[in-house]
Amino acid sequence: MLKSPSTEVVVAIINVLNEIHEKEEGMPITGKIIIYLLNRLKEFSDYGKSVIIELAFRYEPKNEEEKIKIMNILDSKIRSINSHLVISIIKLFFSSLCESEVGYFSLSFTEENVCQFNVSMNNVLF
């Protein structure tokens, strides 16, 4: 059901599974699931995106290859106009990836993208 074409169904399933597995701090997450959902992130509503990013916070990559794969997926998403999504992705980089060399590179790349984000927001506001 997580592969449903309807993003509303996917978000509802995630919420139900999180409630069912509340004692285990939410639904069980595998690398396959999180990578699949992150690849589909642009299809989701803002609420759906925040639900998926919350899952990503709870997922701990098994190795450096998986960390790199997740960072590459999130790289394109950080250029979003949605400030909540950008801040959540930065928080995800800080919380799970900064402990390794991979995290260091993502952090420096993140700073560059935040500057780009601020510039684009200034253009919109002024």
Backbone bond lengths (Angstrom), bond angles and torsions (degrees), N, CA, C in turn:
res aa  C-N    CA-C-N  psi(-1)  N-CA   C-N-CA  omega(-1)  CA-C   N-CA-C  phi
1 M - - - 1.450 - - 1.524 111.25 -
2 L 1.322 117.75 -22.02 1.461 119.57 177.47 1.526 111.16 -69.47
3 K 1.321 117.41 -14.54 1.463 121.00 178.75 1.529 112.13 -98.61
4 S 1.315 116.45 16.04 1.457 120.81 178.44 1.524 110.23 -61.23
5 P 1.324 117.80 142.48 1.465 119.48 177.41 1.537 112.03 -67.87
6 S 1.323 116.47 -21.53 1.466 120.73 179.26 1.532 110.02 -85.39
7 T 1.320 115.85 116.55 1.467 119.56 -178.74 1.530 111.57 -67.70
8 E 1.322 117.21 -29.26 1.468 120.11 177.32 1.526 111.08 -63.97
9 V 1.338 115.68 -38.83 1.460 120.77 177.81 1.527 109.71 -65.27
10 V 1.320 117.22 -43.55 1.460 121.21 -179.33 1.528 110.24 -60.61
11 V 1.340 117.38 -46.37 1.465 121.01 -179.95 1.525 110.20 -63.65
12 A 1.327 117.64 -41.40 1.465 120.88 178.52 1.530 110.84 -62.61
13 I 1.323 117.33 -41.83 1.472 121.79 178.78 1.523 110.19 -63.13
14 I 1.336 116.75 -43.87 1.469 120.33 178.73 1.520 110.11 -60.59
15 N 1.330 116.70 -44.75 1.472 119.91 179.87 1.527 111.93 -63.05
16 V 1.331 116.74 -41.39 1.466 120.78 178.65 1.521 110.11 -65.05
17 L 1.329 116.84 -45.89 1.470 119.87 179.85 1.532 111.41 -63.74
18 N 1.329 116.90 -36.31 1.465 119.82 176.32 1.529 111.36 -63.74
19 E 1.331 117.00 -38.47 1.466 120.01 177.92 1.522 111.45 -69.58
20 I 1.320 117.05 -41.91 1.467 120.98 179.75 1.530 110.57 -61.68
21 H 1.332 116.18 -40.27 1.468 121.71 -176.89 1.527 111.78 -101.61
22 E 1.316 116.18 32.90 1.468 121.32 -176.89 1.530 112.31 -58.22
23 K 1.319 117.11 -38.39 1.473 120.52 -179.39 1.523 111.85 -65.92
24 E 1.320 117.26 -27.20 1.471 121.63 178.61 1.530 111.08 -95.16
25 E 1.328 117.14 18.08 1.471 124.10 -178.60 1.521 112.45 65.32
26 G 1.299 117.97 34.88 1.457 122.30 174.40 1.517 113.34 108.32
27 M 1.312 113.85 178.56 1.470 120.73 -176.12 1.529 111.03 -60.85
28 P 1.327 116.54 148.80 1.460 119.64 175.31 1.531 109.53 -66.90
29 I 1.333 116.15 138.12 1.464 121.04 -176.81 1.527 109.27 -123.03
30 T 1.312 115.60 131.28 1.467 120.33 174.55 1.527 108.56 -111.05
31 G 1.315 115.76 165.64 1.448 120.48 177.24 1.516 112.05 -59.74
32 K 1.318 116.01 -39.31 1.465 121.01 179.49 1.526 111.13 -61.23
33 I 1.329 116.30 -44.57 1.463 120.93 -178.96 1.526 110.49 -64.38
34 I 1.324 117.61 -49.21 1.456 120.23 -174.77 1.530 110.59 -66.75
35 I 1.315 118.19 -39.06 1.470 120.57 178.91 1.528 110.32 -66.99
36 Y 1.323 116.88 -40.91 1.459 120.71 177.56 1.531 110.75 -60.50
37 L 1.327 116.67 -48.24 1.468 120.42 -178.03 1.523 111.87 -67.58
38 L 1.321 117.56 -39.51 1.466 119.81 178.25 1.527 111.35 -65.34
39 N 1.320 117.19 -35.43 1.467 120.24 176.37 1.523 112.15 -65.05
40 R 1.316 117.38 -27.90 1.466 122.12 179.57 1.529 112.68 -94.65
41 L 1.304 118.17 5.05 1.467 122.41 -171.68 1.521 113.06 -52.06
42 K 1.316 118.94 -41.10 1.469 121.24 -176.32 1.532 112.91 -63.89
43 E 1.327 117.68 -19.45 1.462 121.73 -179.79 1.528 112.64 -78.41
44 F 1.322 117.25 -18.86 1.459 121.80 -172.70 1.527 112.18 -86.79
45 S 1.322 114.64 156.68 1.473 120.61 172.01 1.525 108.63 -69.06
46 D 1.315 116.95 172.10 1.461 120.12 178.23 1.529 111.14 -58.26
47 Y 1.334 116.20 -41.48 1.466 119.22 178.15 1.526 110.69 -63.20
48 G 1.326 116.82 -44.92 1.459 121.13 179.06 1.514 112.03 -60.23
49 K 1.328 116.19 -40.32 1.461 120.47 177.72 1.520 110.75 -61.44
50 S 1.325 116.89 -41.76 1.470 118.89 -179.73 1.526 111.31 -67.65
51 V 1.317 117.83 -34.05 1.470 121.29 176.87 1.530 110.01 -64.51
52 I 1.315 116.72 -43.03 1.466 120.67 -178.97 1.524 111.17 -69.57
53 I 1.328 117.48 -40.66 1.464 120.26 177.15 1.526 110.07 -63.56
54 E 1.319 117.46 -35.95 1.467 121.17 175.98 1.529 110.33 -61.74
55 L 1.332 117.31 -40.40 1.467 120.71 174.96 1.521 110.28 -61.54
56 A 1.321 116.02 -42.33 1.465 120.36 -179.60 1.533 111.12 -62.57
57 F 1.342 117.27 -34.26 1.469 120.67 176.13 1.520 110.76 -60.20
58 R 1.311 116.11 -39.57 1.462 120.17 -176.26 1.520 112.73 -79.31
59 Y 1.320 117.86 -21.16 1.461 120.54 -177.22 1.526 110.59 -80.85
60 E 1.303 115.42 134.53 1.462 121.12 176.80 1.526 108.70 -111.11
61 P 1.340 117.23 111.90 1.471 119.70 -178.78 1.531 111.49 -56.65
62 K 1.316 115.25 143.60 1.469 121.32 -175.59 1.525 112.83 -77.47
63 N 1.343 117.62 -28.11 1.462 120.78 -177.18 1.522 109.83 -155.67
64 E 1.329 115.54 177.23 1.466 121.23 -178.39 1.533 111.42 -63.75
65 E 1.321 117.12 -36.01 1.461 120.76 -179.84 1.532 110.96 -60.97
66 E 1.323 115.43 -42.93 1.460 119.78 178.55 1.528 111.17 -67.11
67 K 1.333 117.50 -39.01 1.464 121.06 176.60 1.518 110.56 -59.31
68 I 1.322 116.00 -45.17 1.463 120.76 -179.33 1.521 110.52 -63.94
69 K 1.319 116.51 -41.82 1.462 121.27 179.52 1.533 110.69 -60.80
70 I 1.330 116.62 -45.36 1.462 121.38 179.41 1.527 110.18 -64.88
71 M 1.329 117.32 -44.08 1.461 120.36 179.15 1.521 111.31 -62.15
72 N 1.311 117.80 -40.34 1.467 120.62 178.77 1.522 111.50 -63.75
73 I 1.310 116.61 -37.86 1.467 120.07 177.50 1.528 109.69 -66.62
74 L 1.327 116.71 -45.26 1.461 120.84 -177.49 1.526 112.55 -72.00
75 D 1.309 116.77 -22.16 1.465 121.16 -179.45 1.522 111.76 -53.99
76 S 1.322 117.00 -46.45 1.463 119.85 -179.10 1.528 111.90 -73.23
77 K 1.314 117.37 -24.39 1.463 121.00 -177.49 1.523 112.66 -79.59
78 I 1.327 116.96 -21.56 1.460 119.76 -176.54 1.529 111.56 -72.45
79 R 1.300 117.42 -13.45 1.466 121.29 178.45 1.537 111.95 -86.87
80 S 1.293 116.54 15.59 1.455 122.40 -179.21 1.530 110.97 -70.48
81 I 1.308 116.10 155.47 1.467 120.92 174.91 1.531 109.44 -80.53
82 N 1.312 116.95 -20.10 1.459 122.02 -179.17 1.534 109.34 -70.65
83 S 1.314 116.48 106.71 1.469 120.78 -175.88 1.524 111.92 -63.45
84 H 1.329 118.31 -35.55 1.460 121.05 179.14 1.530 109.89 -62.24
85 L 1.321 116.39 -43.15 1.463 120.52 179.97 1.526 110.45 -64.35
86 V 1.336 117.17 -44.35 1.465 120.77 -179.81 1.523 110.58 -61.67
87 I 1.309 117.36 -46.57 1.470 121.15 -179.20 1.524 110.61 -65.77
88 S 1.320 117.22 -38.51 1.472 120.17 177.80 1.520 111.41 -64.23
89 I 1.326 116.84 -40.25 1.463 120.12 179.20 1.526 110.03 -66.90
90 I 1.329 117.20 -41.98 1.469 120.23 177.22 1.524 109.97 -61.45
91 K 1.321 116.16 -43.23 1.472 120.51 177.89 1.531 110.13 -60.81
92 L 1.312 116.75 -39.45 1.462 121.08 177.61 1.526 110.62 -63.47
93 F 1.327 117.17 -43.41 1.464 120.07 176.37 1.527 110.29 -58.90
94 F 1.326 116.45 -46.97 1.460 119.97 -178.76 1.527 111.65 -62.56
95 S 1.316 116.36 -46.49 1.458 119.36 -172.47 1.522 114.54 -72.77
96 S 1.317 117.56 -35.46 1.464 117.30 -172.84 1.520 115.43 -114.24
97 L 1.306 118.40 -18.48 1.448 118.68 -171.55 1.524 114.75 -115.47
98 C 1.303 118.86 -12.98 1.464 120.78 -174.73 1.524 113.09 -71.77
99 E 1.300 118.54 -12.82 1.462 120.73 -177.60 1.524 113.14 -76.72
100 S 1.309 117.83 -14.59 1.457 120.41 -177.89 1.522 110.02 -115.15
101 E 1.327 116.08 173.50 1.461 120.40 175.56 1.523 110.32 -61.71
102 V 1.304 116.78 -34.94 1.453 121.05 178.15 1.518 109.67 -59.52
103 G 1.332 116.14 -42.30 1.453 121.08 178.78 1.509 112.58 -62.66
104 Y 1.315 117.61 -36.90 1.461 121.43 178.79 1.523 110.21 -61.09
105 F 1.323 116.60 -45.80 1.454 119.75 179.81 1.519 111.07 -66.45
106 S 1.320 117.60 -38.63 1.460 119.41 179.19 1.516 110.29 -66.75
107 L 1.326 117.05 -36.21 1.456 120.83 179.91 1.517 110.38 -63.98
108 S 1.319 118.16 -46.17 1.461 120.02 179.95 1.530 109.96 -66.03
109 F 1.312 117.61 -36.59 1.456 120.97 177.28 1.517 109.81 -68.07
110 T 1.323 117.23 -37.67 1.451 122.09 179.58 1.523 110.73 -62.51
111 E 1.318 117.90 -43.91 1.458 120.62 178.40 1.522 110.58 -56.11
112 E 1.315 117.19 -42.54 1.455 121.61 179.34 1.527 110.65 -62.09
113 N 1.333 116.70 -43.26 1.457 120.22 -179.35 1.515 112.12 -69.95
114 V 1.324 118.27 -33.89 1.461 120.17 177.99 1.521 108.90 -64.94
115 C 1.326 117.25 -39.96 1.464 120.84 176.21 1.524 109.63 -60.55
116 Q 1.314 116.94 -44.17 1.459 120.37 178.05 1.527 110.09 -61.91
117 F 1.312 116.65 -41.36 1.455 121.57 179.64 1.522 110.21 -62.80
118 N 1.335 117.90 -45.61 1.458 121.06 179.17 1.519 111.31 -62.15
119 V 1.303 117.44 -41.19 1.458 121.02 178.66 1.521 110.05 -62.30
120 S 1.322 117.06 -45.48 1.461 119.12 -178.64 1.525 111.07 -65.71
121 M 1.338 117.57 -35.44 1.455 120.19 177.75 1.533 110.73 -67.49
122 N 1.334 117.80 -38.39 1.460 120.38 177.47 1.525 110.45 -62.50
123 N 1.321 116.34 -38.80 1.461 119.03 177.94 1.513 111.29 -64.17
124 V 1.306 116.84 -37.72 1.457 120.46 179.87 1.524 110.67 -69.43
125 L 1.327 117.16 -43.29 1.456 120.99 -175.79 1.524 113.23 -74.37
126 F 1.324 117.02 -33.19 1.461 119.24 -175.39 1.493 108.65 -107.63
